[in-house]
Each structure stands twice: as C-alpha cells, then as structure tokens.
C-alpha cells in the first residue's frame, strides 16, 4: 500500500504544479515524470521484491524471443530478396531495404 501511495503523491504534485504554474505544458510534466520520478519508483519497487532466479529469467526470455523474431525476419527478407520480386508498395520497399541492406538493384 505504501508503494501505491508514492505514486498518488507524484500525481498530486503534478496536479498542483499544473494549477500553480499555468505556463507548464502537459508534455513537460510527462517528461519530468519519466526521466526523474519514475526511476525512483521503479528502483523502490524492485528493492521491495527479493531477488531470485525468476526475476532475472523473465527479461532474458523476452530478449531471446525478440532476437529469434529478428533473426527470422532477417532470413525471410533475405529469401525475398533472392527471388528478385518487384514490389509495388513503398512500405514493402522500406521494410526490405531496412532489413537487408542493398538487395535492390
């Protein structure tokens, strides 16, 4: 409950800052929250949980899945480039150019 209270305190501070300082843009408050306040809350939340193997395994499984998808995409685009198919849309041209470099002639 104390962790949630910290988040509500930051919301109230942002609300009163917006009311007091009329020239503050909403984007400014979001940037301040993202770069200055959220790291404190994140580290505080992480420190409340005991570190175990599952805490480390979750990000590693996510990164593995992302890299497998990236490798599959690269191989698929390389295969498409080897077929010398002429694509008609700009989106497919940008996609293939981005992932496989100079396959277009």
Protein Blocks (a to p, Z undefined) as FASTA:
>chain_A
ZZmmmmmmmmmmmmmmmmmmmmlcfklmmmmmmmmmmmmmmmmmmmmpccdfklmmmmmm
mmmmmmmmmmmmmmmmmmmmmnopacfbfklmmmmmmmnopmbZZ
